[in-house]
């Protein structure tokens, strides 16, 4: 770490403390060159991967866009906001845990579909109709049959 005063590379850590929230480390340093003291903070930097769209273009992972997808599918459906927040957080964590620099948008879409399937069947059908570009009533019927399969297996 360079000294902010004299730009020397020779600095020493003289004290380290974890912050109250446990999210960072505060370090007191002393410069061997000018003998001045200064404080640095160390925090974790998590970078979301780039999203690779169908056309090959890349964009930043957008948490608001993810949440909007859920909210559109769940419009006027009896699903608590807390459950939506948990689903969004789970998908975000899953994307982070992949450890990849890039992720296909299709993979994120599949994650959303799985989460919606668990939250609300109508929302799942709504999302699937747009995501899979349903062309006719047969596509809807197939999706409805898909939703009904797990329910019939539980009886």
Steps between C-alpha positions, in 0.01 A plus 500: 500500500645836398517783749249771402744769622840411354402216262749261659431127454640419843204507742423280799173393657507600866140410594212306341138489613187343358219754456189479717294352216773247419503608135840670493839521670645830615878516489723768653822533304828683551725612219865405548602790272325802655383336826141624452201284584189434293200269497389256229188285474485156348165375365386216281426590140249273333463542127195370326571331167417658166174377351535365146180560305360284218654728235845470660500850650608542862349707776542546873298276732204717601333420832215740422430323173490166681256636758285657225474161329359352819265791563355488147438127520353531850283805425179473708601158633485417874873458554659691790776745413729323747480181293584695184796663677623157613472360146691798356768466770530125432546553127752778560695275738483210253636721221783621727584149617555385143821702508474568128586826325209455259161331520251442217173690547325169429648351817366787709161459332496132595580592861208745500269235354596249772441760771163604354396136469543472879334836578191510280375289209322786323811720520704211366268466196511878443878508505534184291267640234731796442829324573428206270316714243176302500345499151161347572262335742690170477803662659286618791344155538843339509614744770185435704559125477858560612376689807242234582745204487672570834162566668360164390812322629447638853157339554 
